[in-house]
Every structure is written in C-alpha cells, then in structure tokens.
Amino acid sequence: MSHSTGFMELENRSDIIARLQSDILRLQHFCSTQSPALDVDLGPMKECFPNGSFPVGAIHEFLSGRIEDTSATTGFLAGLLATLMGVQGTVLWISAARTLFPPALKAFDIVPERFLFLDLKNQKEVLWAMDEALKCSALTAVIGEVRDMTFTESRRLQLAVEDSQVTGLILRHNIQKVTTTASVSRWRITSLPSDVIDEDLPGIGLPKWKVELLRMRNGKAGTWHMKWKEGRFMPVLSGQRSHIPEQKKAG
C-alpha cells in the first residue's frame, strides 16, 4: 500500500469518526449552534466541552452550599452571561430567596436592566416557572435557584430547552444530597484570594475562583484557577496550577 493510499484511508477514518461524534451529539440533543466569543473567553476550560464549545440550549447545574460559595458562583455566572447575552440578550432570574445583588452586575459589564427577576414563594413554584420560561425563545438564559432537584424535574427542564434553545442555569443550594440529574454539566465554584489591583490602594481586588467542572456529558471533568480581568476569564498562572486535568471520561 502506497503512502498516499494510507493517508487517504486515515483521512476517511477521521471523517467517519467526526460524523459519528456529531450524530451522537445530535441524538443527545446538543445544540449545533456554537458561541465562539464565549468559547474564547472561557480559555482553557473549553477543552473539556464536547467539540470544544460550551453547550448552549442546555441545562447546567452549579452546586453552592455556603453563602460565600453562592456569591462566587453568581459572579462566575455573570461572567458567562456577559458574553452569552451579547448586546441584546435578556436573562430571567427565578428564585424563592434571591441571593443576587443586581448593581454588582456592572462589574461584569452587564446592564442590570437587562435582567428580569421573578421572586416566588417556594421551590415548587420556581421549578414550574423555570419550565415555562425555558420554552420562551426570546430569552437568552433562565437562572433558577433551588435547594434540590429530582431527575424527573431536571429532565422536564432539559426537554424544554431542546425546542427553544434557551440556556438554563440552575443553582443548587443543598449539596449534602446531590442526586443524579439530566443536566448536561455540573459545576462547583469557590472563591480564591482576589488579585491586588494596586499595592497602594486597599480594598477588594479582581475576583478569582476555583472552578471545578465535576461532570460534562460527552466531555471531561477538570479544575482550574481562574480570574476575571479586562472583561474576560483568564487563567491564574503565577505560583499556581491553572488547570488540574482529570483523565477519566465524564458524563
């Protein structure tokens, strides 16, 4: 067999594998529409996503059991949404005990007026409202704060976004009882000591997080140290490992 023939066979094999991977993602209802700007802003994190692209039009869950973890998580989510919303996007935030301080969104170049807040009485109402809101394609994303979520409840939300292609982000506050869900990914965000902006100026510096991607369907788990600087996520390189890879397949 000639070298040219062998090269063609390898190329054809690569094409077949790529098509099969694409078909699997389509059958599992992954959105084919990518978000290049968001992928660039996520830096090394994107390497763990299927096809190297953050899955929009899907349900993602974030675990935050402590108040300080919830604060770190909402900051990280604001960074995600800053790019995902673009210049015209609208986000609906649903909760029974809202933790977000809207003016803080300005630190991530988000105009608070582009957020809609729906404050309800209990988790049952939050999940029902999320299910209905995720069917509205006019929204960029829907965020829901809950204590717990069953597989059936998460599956209902995932089915809703498969038609609308709205991205659903769920904050789960009861991390002592983490059950299996139909979410595409599961994250845990915790805070790190912030960067000092100016040695001569006291106060809070640039936000930094330990970002753990615990599960990614058709992707990989991973851990990074990230910071928010100049309107984007950047890896923390000085004195720390910015990425701690995990070899096993996740999801």
Backbone bond lengths (Angstrom), bond angles and torsions (degrees), N, CA, C in turn:
res aa  C-N    CA-C-N  psi(-1)  N-CA   C-N-CA  omega(-1)  CA-C   N-CA-C  phi
1 M - - - 1.467 - - 1.524 109.36 -
2 S 1.313 116.51 130.47 1.464 121.65 -179.18 1.516 110.91 -72.74
3 H 1.343 114.65 162.26 1.462 119.72 179.11 1.518 111.01 -63.58
4 S 1.351 116.94 -37.61 1.468 120.58 -178.79 1.520 111.30 -65.92
5 T 1.349 116.28 -39.15 1.454 120.14 179.05 1.528 111.17 -66.13
6 G 1.343 115.32 -42.68 1.460 119.52 178.57 1.510 111.89 -63.03
7 F 1.340 116.76 -39.03 1.466 120.83 178.80 1.521 110.69 -64.30
8 M 1.347 116.48 -41.43 1.466 120.60 179.62 1.519 111.09 -63.98
9 E 1.341 116.60 -39.26 1.462 120.00 179.90 1.529 110.51 -65.54
10 L 1.327 116.17 -41.34 1.463 119.76 178.02 1.516 111.08 -64.32
11 E 1.346 115.86 -40.28 1.464 120.55 179.64 1.522 110.53 -64.51
12 N 1.354 116.21 -42.99 1.463 119.95 178.49 1.523 111.13 -64.13
13 R 1.336 116.24 -38.13 1.450 120.04 178.86 1.530 110.48 -64.36
14 S 1.322 116.79 -40.32 1.471 121.02 178.64 1.521 110.96 -64.17
15 D 1.338 116.02 -39.82 1.464 120.45 178.03 1.523 110.92 -63.24
16 I 1.333 116.17 -42.18 1.462 120.93 -179.65 1.526 110.33 -63.53
17 I 1.336 116.46 -45.12 1.471 120.64 179.45 1.519 110.43 -62.31
18 A 1.339 117.17 -42.19 1.469 120.95 179.63 1.526 111.07 -62.82
19 R 1.353 116.48 -40.98 1.474 119.54 178.66 1.516 111.30 -66.03
20 L 1.351 116.27 -40.94 1.459 120.18 179.28 1.530 110.97 -63.52
21 Q 1.343 116.55 -41.95 1.464 119.92 177.96 1.523 110.78 -62.77
22 S 1.326 116.20 -40.21 1.465 120.84 178.77 1.519 110.71 -64.50
23 D 1.343 116.73 -41.38 1.470 120.76 179.28 1.531 111.24 -64.89
24 I 1.335 116.41 -39.92 1.468 120.12 179.44 1.523 110.29 -62.93
25 L 1.339 116.70 -44.87 1.461 120.44 179.18 1.525 110.98 -62.79
26 R 1.335 115.84 -39.39 1.470 119.47 179.62 1.518 110.70 -65.73
27 L 1.337 117.11 -42.44 1.456 120.96 179.45 1.527 111.94 -66.20
28 Q 1.327 116.38 -27.21 1.463 120.35 178.14 1.526 110.85 -92.14
29 H 1.354 115.79 12.60 1.461 122.94 171.82 1.522 113.69 66.85
30 F 1.342 117.28 32.43 1.451 119.34 171.69 1.513 108.97 -77.82
31 C 1.320 115.51 138.54 1.458 120.35 -178.77 1.523 109.65 -68.91
32 S 1.324 117.21 133.73 1.454 121.49 178.27 1.522 112.26 -79.85
33 T 1.335 117.11 -16.22 1.457 121.32 178.64 1.516 109.34 -78.85
34 Q 1.329 116.62 124.33 1.437 121.10 -178.81 1.517 110.74 -99.09
35 S 1.323 116.03 166.77 1.453 122.31 177.70 1.521 107.98 -123.45
36 P 1.358 117.67 81.44 1.463 120.94 -174.16 1.523 113.62 -56.25
37 A 1.338 117.35 -41.20 1.462 119.87 -178.65 1.525 110.93 -62.95
38 L 1.335 116.68 -41.98 1.453 120.93 179.10 1.521 110.59 -65.73
39 D 1.321 117.43 -41.11 1.451 121.10 179.75 1.525 111.25 -61.22
40 V 1.333 116.52 -40.14 1.461 120.54 178.09 1.520 110.06 -64.41
41 D 1.342 116.59 -44.08 1.460 120.73 -177.93 1.529 112.47 -66.63
42 L 1.312 117.82 -26.17 1.459 120.87 -178.61 1.525 112.66 -80.20
43 G 1.316 117.36 -8.55 1.459 121.36 174.05 1.513 113.23 55.75
44 P 1.353 117.69 -130.01 1.467 120.48 -175.12 1.517 113.89 -66.34
45 M 1.317 118.65 -17.31 1.467 120.30 -179.35 1.520 112.14 -63.54
46 K 1.340 116.73 -30.16 1.469 119.75 -174.80 1.527 112.60 -65.18
47 E 1.339 117.03 -17.73 1.457 120.22 -179.17 1.527 112.17 -64.80
48 C 1.325 116.61 -20.15 1.469 120.14 -177.98 1.527 112.97 -91.90
49 F 1.338 117.89 -5.81 1.462 121.24 -178.03 1.527 110.88 -86.88
50 P 1.326 118.26 151.69 1.470 120.48 175.34 1.520 109.70 -61.37
51 N 1.326 115.92 129.83 1.466 122.45 -176.87 1.529 112.27 61.59
52 G 1.337 118.08 18.21 1.448 121.85 177.45 1.515 114.31 66.88
53 S 1.348 117.80 23.26 1.459 121.10 -177.15 1.524 110.83 -133.70
54 F 1.341 116.80 131.65 1.458 121.64 179.20 1.528 109.84 -59.38
55 P 1.337 119.01 125.31 1.470 121.17 -176.28 1.536 111.91 -72.13
56 V 1.322 116.04 106.40 1.458 120.17 172.34 1.526 107.95 -87.83
57 G 1.336 117.06 167.22 1.460 119.13 -177.16 1.515 111.45 64.47
58 A 1.345 116.70 35.77 1.462 122.31 -178.10 1.525 108.65 -145.58
59 I 1.338 115.79 170.77 1.458 121.72 178.88 1.527 109.52 -101.58
60 H 1.327 116.36 128.10 1.456 123.27 177.16 1.528 108.46 -122.67
61 E 1.325 117.23 137.67 1.460 119.18 179.83 1.526 111.01 -117.14
62 F 1.343 115.05 145.73 1.455 122.76 -177.70 1.529 108.63 -126.34
63 L 1.332 116.79 125.84 1.453 122.10 -178.57 1.529 110.07 -92.06
64 S 1.321 116.97 128.43 1.466 120.15 177.41 1.525 109.01 -151.06
65 G 1.333 115.00 101.77 1.460 119.96 -175.69 1.513 114.02 -87.80
66 R 1.340 117.80 -30.33 1.453 121.20 -177.67 1.528 110.38 -103.68
67 I 1.327 115.89 158.17 1.458 120.38 -179.16 1.524 110.74 -59.61
68 E 1.345 116.45 -43.27 1.465 119.32 -179.09 1.529 112.11 -66.03
69 D 1.351 116.44 -31.68 1.465 119.65 176.72 1.527 110.69 -70.76
70 T 1.332 116.20 -36.55 1.462 119.82 177.39 1.522 110.39 -63.27
71 S 1.326 116.67 -40.25 1.457 120.74 177.98 1.527 111.02 -62.92
72 A 1.339 116.68 -43.56 1.461 120.81 178.40 1.532 110.89 -64.03
73 T 1.332 115.70 -40.05 1.461 120.25 -178.93 1.521 112.01 -65.77
74 T 1.327 116.64 -43.76 1.466 119.22 179.78 1.519 110.92 -65.24
75 G 1.335 117.24 -34.19 1.460 119.76 175.36 1.514 111.92 -64.37
76 F 1.331 115.79 -44.39 1.467 119.89 178.14 1.525 110.89 -63.21
77 L 1.340 116.85 -41.83 1.461 120.54 178.34 1.529 111.30 -62.71
78 A 1.334 116.54 -38.12 1.461 119.70 177.95 1.521 110.46 -60.99
79 G 1.336 116.93 -38.64 1.454 120.42 176.88 1.522 111.99 -63.67
80 L 1.352 116.48 -41.87 1.463 120.41 176.37 1.532 111.35 -60.97
81 L 1.336 114.42 -47.23 1.465 119.69 -174.35 1.521 112.26 -70.64
82 A 1.333 117.74 -28.02 1.462 120.66 -179.44 1.527 110.78 -55.51
83 T 1.330 116.30 -41.61 1.465 120.40 178.98 1.518 111.40 -84.37
84 L 1.327 117.19 -40.15 1.456 121.44 -176.67 1.527 111.74 -62.66
85 M 1.337 117.20 -35.32 1.458 121.27 -178.31 1.524 112.83 -75.14
86 G 1.328 117.98 -25.78 1.456 119.79 -176.92 1.521 111.03 62.41
87 V 1.321 116.50 -139.69 1.469 120.16 -177.69 1.522 112.62 -101.82
88 Q 1.326 118.24 -8.64 1.457 120.06 -175.21 1.525 114.29 -129.48
89 G 1.309 118.55 -3.87 1.456 120.93 -174.58 1.519 113.79 -68.19
90 T 1.320 115.00 156.74 1.462 122.68 178.75 1.523 108.86 -131.36
91 V 1.333 115.86 138.46 1.467 121.57 -178.41 1.520 109.38 -121.10
92 L 1.328 116.33 139.19 1.461 122.23 175.56 1.517 108.87 -109.07
93 W 1.344 116.52 125.61 1.463 122.48 179.92 1.523 107.88 -110.24
94 I 1.347 116.65 119.82 1.466 122.30 -175.50 1.522 109.61 -117.81
95 S 1.332 116.92 130.79 1.463 119.49 179.43 1.528 110.56 -160.80
96 A 1.322 114.14 164.89 1.461 120.26 172.81 1.526 110.20 -104.31
97 A 1.324 116.90 -8.89 1.467 122.28 177.13 1.524 107.31 -154.57
98 R 1.322 115.53 78.23 1.458 120.82 -171.86 1.529 112.26 -61.29
99 T 1.348 115.63 134.67 1.460 121.16 -179.34 1.527 112.32 -105.73
100 L 1.318 117.64 -12.85 1.465 120.48 -174.76 1.529 111.42 -80.52
101 F 1.337 115.71 138.41 1.459 122.88 172.96 1.534 106.73 -101.84
102 P 1.348 118.59 101.07 1.471 121.82 -170.70 1.531 116.23 -49.85
103 P 1.353 120.66 -43.32 1.471 118.62 -179.77 1.528 114.01 -58.62
104 A 1.349 117.40 -23.14 1.466 120.52 179.87 1.528 112.03 -66.06
105 L 1.341 117.14 -17.92 1.464 120.48 179.77 1.521 112.14 -63.28
106 K 1.321 116.34 -24.48 1.464 119.63 -179.05 1.526 111.90 -63.18
107 A 1.320 117.25 -25.59 1.463 120.90 178.16 1.526 111.58 -65.63
108 F 1.337 115.87 -18.00 1.472 121.03 179.21 1.527 110.90 -111.44
109 D 1.336 115.52 22.29 1.472 122.10 177.44 1.527 112.28 61.14
110 I 1.327 116.44 34.10 1.453 121.45 176.43 1.519 109.00 -111.56
111 V 1.317 116.41 131.57 1.458 121.10 175.67 1.531 107.54 -79.78
112 P 1.347 118.94 117.45 1.473 120.92 -176.30 1.523 113.64 -55.77
113 E 1.341 116.59 -27.71 1.465 119.79 -178.48 1.526 112.50 -65.61
114 R 1.319 117.95 -14.11 1.467 120.68 179.31 1.528 111.63 -88.43
115 F 1.329 115.93 2.77 1.464 122.22 173.28 1.521 108.96 -103.07
116 L 1.323 116.15 135.91 1.467 122.14 172.22 1.523 107.52 -108.23
117 F 1.319 117.14 135.05 1.460 121.23 -178.02 1.523 110.36 -115.47
118 L 1.322 114.74 131.09 1.451 121.29 178.51 1.528 107.97 -122.93
119 D 1.322 116.72 106.69 1.462 122.14 -177.94 1.527 109.09 -100.06
120 L 1.329 116.50 119.24 1.461 122.12 -174.61 1.529 111.34 -117.19
121 K 1.329 116.27 -179.36 1.463 120.94 -172.10 1.526 113.60 -85.59
122 N 1.328 117.82 -37.28 1.458 119.50 -174.44 1.520 110.80 -152.09
123 Q 1.343 115.35 175.22 1.457 121.19 -176.31 1.526 112.27 -64.29
124 K 1.314 117.30 -36.64 1.469 120.35 179.74 1.522 110.29 -58.16
125 E 1.324 116.86 -42.94 1.460 120.69 178.65 1.525 111.09 -68.20
126 V 1.336 116.70 -37.23 1.466 120.70 179.38 1.528 110.69 -61.65
127 L 1.330 117.01 -47.51 1.462 120.77 -179.23 1.530 111.88 -65.25
128 W 1.333 116.56 -38.87 1.465 119.72 177.92 1.531 110.10 -64.17
129 A 1.327 116.72 -45.06 1.462 120.59 -179.54 1.527 111.24 -65.14
130 M 1.326 116.92 -37.49 1.465 120.11 177.26 1.520 111.18 -62.40
131 D 1.323 115.76 -44.52 1.462 121.12 179.71 1.522 110.78 -57.11
132 E 1.328 116.35 -44.00 1.463 120.41 -179.75 1.531 111.53 -71.84
133 A 1.331 117.20 -41.92 1.461 120.97 -176.89 1.529 111.93 -67.15
134 L 1.324 116.91 -35.64 1.465 120.40 -178.81 1.526 112.60 -67.34
135 K 1.305 116.84 -13.04 1.470 120.34 177.03 1.523 112.02 -85.43
136 C 1.332 116.82 -7.03 1.471 121.68 -177.10 1.523 109.96 -92.48
137 S 1.307 117.45 104.91 1.462 122.00 -176.08 1.526 113.22 -70.29
138 A 1.335 117.78 -7.41 1.464 120.25 177.60 1.523 111.69 -74.26
139 L 1.329 117.12 -16.26 1.459 121.63 179.58 1.528 110.83 -90.35
140 T 1.320 115.86 146.21 1.460 120.47 174.85 1.521 110.53 -79.97
141 A 1.324 115.17 -44.27 1.466 120.18 -178.49 1.519 109.78 -153.41
142 V 1.330 114.50 156.12 1.463 121.96 174.72 1.520 107.17 -126.56
143 I 1.335 116.26 128.84 1.460 121.98 178.55 1.522 108.51 -112.21
144 G 1.312 116.73 132.10 1.453 120.89 178.44 1.513 111.06 -127.41
145 E 1.329 117.51 134.04 1.461 122.59 176.44 1.526 108.98 -102.41
146 V 1.335 116.41 121.49 1.463 121.56 -179.81 1.525 109.20 -137.47
147 R 1.317 115.37 163.43 1.467 119.14 173.36 1.524 110.23 -85.89
148 D 1.308 116.76 -48.69 1.461 121.81 -177.63 1.516 109.69 -136.32
149 M 1.321 114.81 166.89 1.455 119.45 178.18 1.518 108.37 -156.67
150 T 1.317 117.13 130.32 1.457 121.17 178.71 1.519 110.16 -84.98
151 F 1.325 115.42 167.38 1.461 119.45 177.59 1.523 110.61 -62.02
152 T 1.328 116.72 -42.53 1.469 120.67 -179.73 1.523 111.04 -60.44
153 E 1.333 117.35 -43.48 1.466 121.00 179.35 1.521 111.28 -64.12
154 S 1.324 116.77 -42.34 1.470 119.65 -179.91 1.527 111.00 -69.22
155 R 1.322 116.97 -34.61 1.466 120.69 178.48 1.526 110.73 -65.45
156 R 1.319 116.45 -38.26 1.461 120.75 177.77 1.536 110.67 -62.04
157 L 1.332 116.16 -40.85 1.465 120.19 178.93 1.531 111.11 -68.07
158 Q 1.333 116.01 -40.06 1.460 119.68 179.67 1.526 111.21 -64.42
159 L 1.313 117.65 -38.48 1.462 121.17 177.41 1.527 110.85 -64.32
160 A 1.328 116.61 -35.02 1.467 120.49 -179.45 1.525 111.20 -64.57
161 V 1.341 117.87 -41.45 1.466 119.92 -176.19 1.524 112.62 -77.58
162 E 1.319 116.92 -18.40 1.459 118.91 -179.39 1.524 111.81 -65.69
163 D 1.307 117.90 -26.35 1.463 121.82 176.84 1.524 111.76 -91.22
164 S 1.322 117.60 -42.72 1.462 121.09 -174.07 1.522 113.34 -84.73
165 Q 1.354 117.50 -24.53 1.459 124.14 -174.88 1.530 112.49 63.06
166 V 1.334 116.95 23.77 1.458 121.97 171.35 1.533 107.79 -80.13
167 T 1.316 117.00 143.40 1.463 120.70 179.34 1.525 109.74 -90.32
168 G 1.340 116.83 128.45 1.456 122.07 179.98 1.519 111.42 -106.75
169 L 1.327 116.84 129.57 1.465 122.92 179.96 1.527 108.39 -121.77
170 I 1.314 116.72 122.89 1.460 121.32 -174.94 1.526 110.11 -116.22
171 L 1.328 116.42 126.85 1.459 122.43 174.31 1.518 108.29 -97.77
172 R 1.327 117.05 115.05 1.467 122.00 179.65 1.518 108.92 -103.76
173 H 1.344 115.89 121.52 1.457 120.11 -173.61 1.525 114.10 -96.54
174 N 1.322 118.54 -16.54 1.464 120.94 179.17 1.522 108.97 -98.16
175 I 1.325 116.24 86.34 1.470 119.53 -175.85 1.523 111.98 -88.20
176 Q 1.337 117.48 -0.84 1.460 120.37 176.13 1.528 110.91 -74.77
177 K 1.322 115.96 -18.41 1.463 120.68 -177.95 1.527 108.49 -135.40
178 V 1.329 115.64 77.70 1.461 121.11 -177.07 1.524 108.85 -93.50
179 T 1.317 115.96 109.13 1.460 121.33 -177.96 1.527 110.92 -95.42
180 T 1.308 115.74 165.41 1.460 121.51 176.36 1.522 109.89 -69.31
181 T 1.335 115.94 137.55 1.460 120.83 179.21 1.522 110.12 -133.13
182 A 1.322 115.21 173.76 1.459 120.93 178.41 1.522 111.99 -92.16
183 S 1.317 117.76 8.80 1.463 121.42 -179.29 1.527 110.68 -62.55
184 V 1.313 115.49 148.23 1.461 121.23 179.46 1.523 110.89 -70.58
185 S 1.336 117.18 -35.24 1.464 119.61 -178.63 1.518 110.64 -142.76
186 R 1.335 115.40 160.86 1.462 122.14 175.93 1.533 107.74 -135.28
187 W 1.341 115.74 128.95 1.456 122.33 -175.18 1.523 110.68 -124.44
188 R 1.339 115.45 158.25 1.459 121.52 167.71 1.530 107.03 -138.31
189 I 1.325 116.07 124.14 1.461 122.24 -177.33 1.523 108.64 -116.47
190 T 1.323 117.40 125.93 1.455 121.84 175.55 1.527 108.98 -128.68
191 S 1.316 115.68 155.60 1.468 119.64 -174.76 1.524 111.74 -84.32
192 L 1.332 114.78 152.58 1.455 123.65 172.72 1.526 108.00 -121.36
193 P 1.324 118.03 161.06 1.475 119.36 176.04 1.523 110.28 -54.74
194 S 1.313 116.70 130.98 1.463 120.94 -174.48 1.522 111.84 -72.69
195 D 1.338 115.08 157.51 1.459 121.39 175.68 1.519 110.43 -73.95
196 V 1.310 116.27 140.83 1.458 120.54 175.67 1.525 108.70 -80.59
197 I 1.336 116.42 124.44 1.456 120.54 -179.62 1.524 110.55 -74.61
198 D 1.338 116.70 -43.49 1.457 121.84 -178.53 1.525 107.43 -145.44
199 E 1.320 116.91 123.38 1.456 121.33 -177.62 1.527 112.41 -57.77
200 D 1.337 117.07 -27.63 1.458 121.22 -177.27 1.530 113.09 -87.29
201 L 1.348 116.46 -7.54 1.454 119.89 -177.42 1.527 110.14 -114.90
202 P 1.335 117.75 119.89 1.467 119.79 178.66 1.521 110.90 -75.77
203 G 1.326 115.96 169.39 1.462 120.23 176.15 1.509 112.37 118.95
204 I 1.310 115.16 -173.37 1.460 121.98 -177.19 1.524 110.04 -78.56
205 G 1.328 115.93 135.03 1.457 120.67 179.87 1.513 112.22 -96.59
206 L 1.319 116.03 -157.16 1.460 121.97 -178.87 1.530 110.04 -69.59
207 P 1.337 118.12 135.77 1.473 120.12 -178.20 1.519 112.57 -66.76
208 K 1.324 115.03 141.09 1.463 122.21 176.91 1.527 109.02 -133.08
209 W 1.316 115.64 146.05 1.460 120.52 -177.37 1.521 111.99 -135.84
210 K 1.318 114.31 153.06 1.458 120.83 162.21 1.515 105.69 -95.74
211 V 1.314 116.20 115.39 1.464 122.17 -175.17 1.522 108.54 -106.02
212 E 1.324 115.74 117.79 1.469 120.45 178.48 1.527 109.42 -113.95
213 L 1.296 116.08 117.59 1.465 121.70 171.85 1.520 106.23 -93.71
214 L 1.327 115.80 100.15 1.460 121.03 -172.42 1.520 112.56 -78.18
215 R 1.320 115.70 -31.21 1.474 119.51 -179.04 1.513 109.06 -154.45
216 M 1.324 116.89 135.39 1.464 122.33 175.40 1.519 108.50 -140.00
217 R 1.307 116.36 114.82 1.457 120.33 -179.46 1.531 110.14 -60.56
218 N 1.324 115.86 127.21 1.461 123.12 -177.68 1.521 112.73 62.25
219 G 1.337 116.35 21.28 1.457 120.54 177.66 1.515 110.47 -134.36
220 K 1.319 116.56 -152.94 1.457 121.78 -177.91 1.517 110.10 -129.99
221 A 1.316 116.10 153.36 1.457 120.96 172.67 1.524 108.76 -81.78
222 G 1.324 116.01 161.25 1.459 119.17 178.93 1.510 111.45 -173.17
223 T 1.320 115.79 164.23 1.464 122.11 178.68 1.520 108.95 -133.92
224 W 1.336 115.11 135.01 1.470 121.11 -179.61 1.511 110.61 -135.38
225 H 1.327 116.43 154.91 1.454 122.83 165.74 1.524 106.41 -105.09
226 M 1.338 115.46 116.16 1.454 120.46 -174.15 1.529 110.58 -125.41
227 K 1.320 115.79 158.23 1.461 121.03 175.40 1.529 108.87 -137.45
228 W 1.326 115.51 161.35 1.462 121.93 177.69 1.529 107.93 -105.54
229 K 1.321 115.80 116.24 1.460 120.32 -177.08 1.520 108.87 -149.20
230 E 1.330 115.40 135.84 1.468 121.92 177.45 1.523 111.71 56.26
231 G 1.345 115.58 37.96 1.451 120.47 175.22 1.506 116.19 74.67
232 R 1.332 118.07 22.81 1.466 120.07 179.71 1.527 110.28 -157.85
233 F 1.331 115.88 165.59 1.450 121.50 174.44 1.519 109.71 -79.23
234 M 1.317 115.87 138.68 1.462 120.87 176.61 1.523 109.03 -136.30
235 P 1.330 118.01 143.68 1.467 119.67 177.43 1.516 110.99 -71.85
236 V 1.322 115.53 146.37 1.461 121.30 174.91 1.528 107.51 -86.58
237 L 1.305 117.29 117.17 1.456 121.05 -173.14 1.520 113.59 -107.46
238 S 1.317 118.26 -33.18 1.459 120.74 -172.38 1.521 111.95 -75.86
239 G 1.341 115.28 113.28 1.453 120.37 173.72 1.519 115.40 77.12
240 Q 1.344 117.83 0.47 1.464 120.05 -178.81 1.516 109.36 -140.32
241 R 1.317 114.43 153.77 1.460 118.78 172.30 1.514 107.63 -80.40
242 S 1.318 116.95 125.17 1.458 119.70 -177.47 1.510 112.49 -80.38
243 H 1.319 116.78 -19.98 1.463 119.17 -177.95 1.518 109.36 -143.54
244 I 1.316 115.92 126.15 1.464 121.37 177.11 1.512 106.93 -113.53
245 P 1.334 119.40 95.32 1.462 121.12 -173.30 1.510 112.53 -70.75
246 E 1.316 114.52 152.97 1.450 122.47 173.24 1.518 107.24 -121.30
247 Q 1.308 116.11 127.33 1.457 120.66 -170.98 1.507 114.17 -77.47
248 K 1.323 116.93 -27.80 1.454 118.18 -173.77 1.531 111.30 -72.20
249 K 1.306 116.17 149.08 1.465 122.76 177.12 1.513 109.16 -71.18
250 A 1.341 115.86 137.63 1.465 119.99 -179.59 1.506 110.33 -114.28
251 G 1.327 116.46 145.61 1.468 121.36 175.85 1.491 112.30 82.88
